[in-house]
Amino acid sequence: MEREDEVTPCVAYPEVCEFNEICPTREVWDRLTELIKETLSQVTLADLAQKYQERLTTRKA
């Protein structure tokens, strides 16, 4: 896992936060990071381009 993919610095660099082990929002950020990565892994640029073309066609009709 690359650190640049994290949602917040505390997820990317937990060692720099003095509250890391007791932070109540840390689990939320961890889960959000995983959900974003999972979602993005299921979409390709080709998928997005296709949807864009479909919407352009529908919009012109």
C-alpha positions, 0 to 999 in steps of 0.5 A, a space after each residue: 500500500 502506497 502512502 500517497 493513496 491515503 485519505 488523511 496524513 494520520 492514515 498515511 503516517 500514523 507514527 507522527 500522530 501522538 493520538 494515533 492509538 486512542 483517536 476515535 476517528 482513525 478507524 473511520 479514516 482507515 475504513 474510508 480509505 479502503 472503500 475509496 480504493 475498492 471503488 476506484 479499483 472497480 472503475 477504469 478510464 475506459 468505463 468513464 469515457 464510455 459513460 461520458 459518451 453515452 451521456 453526451 449522446 443522450 443529452 443531444 437527443 
